[in-house]
């Protein structure tokens, strides 16, 4: 195998015994290349240490080979997982990721995002909740013909530009888990109800309880903001009631961790006296004591799928994926839930 310096796409094509166009399709992740050919070309690229010239690629194709990621989310762990998933695909297909934080409720939100896209010369955009829930932003990108993939927790329309986390469907798993443990007095700490994801989890949890003959009374509902601090406030409001609930489901792991802290402060033992569950399975879930039962949202997988879908929509020689992509989160049971003591 050749290992000369300044290896070119012509060299790779000659070694692989295919055309330059095939090499280009492999580099750009086109599905129009057979799996065996793709694997052979990728192995050759790795062995000869071929590095596509991004500037030359950009000039030839009128692309920047930059993808944008726009977010406004207080959960740094979630953002980190999204970036890792996106970068997995970007690095293997010769793209770079440019990240832009924004304030989605500000008056100049749309203008700010459009200015970012123009200034950075990105080829496409990935947006995550709650930014992805803005139909106005999606329309703005569409009006300038900039490909945009929305990661969301519910169907927001055109299947060409969305990857869905089925948060509502996952609520059945957590509700039935608590019910199977004998819990009938179950409380919930919701997320911000302006977010589709919070609404989907709230409605899904209520529906799952109702199907199993249980209600979610108003006094067993506390409205949080997906932060550790509001988890503490909401859990304290629930756990100082008489009688107190025997189980709490929190909209995310941050608030569930807050509930664990309050339980400790009040001398309530988990899981002997109280079961607590969260959502996300971020790094905190497995590290707190007791470890947290939670719904795992496969964030890196979702981000990889969104990035692949975006690159497919950018590349003219690729068969774009037109079907809606849905990923279902799943239950992980740990130490924080146990058979109801009553």
Buried (B, 14 or more C-beta within 10 A) or exposed (E): EEEEEEBEBEBBBEBBEBEEBBBBBBBBBBBEBEEEBBEBBBEBBEEBEBEBEBEEBBEEBEBBBBBBBBBBBEBEBBBBBBBEBBBBBBEBBBBEBBBBEBEBEEEEBBEBBBEBBEEBEBBBBBBBBBBBBBEEBBEBBEEEEBBBBBBBBBEBEEBBBBBBBBBBBBBBBBBBBBBEBBBBBBBBBBBBEEBBBBBBBBEBBBBBBEEBEBEBEEEBBBBBBBBBEBBBBBBBBBBEEEEBBBBBBBBBBBBBBBBBBBBEEBEBEBBEBBBBBBBBBBEBBBEBEBBBBBBBBBBBBBBBBBBBBBBBBBBEEBEBBEEBBBBBBEBBBBBBBBEBEE
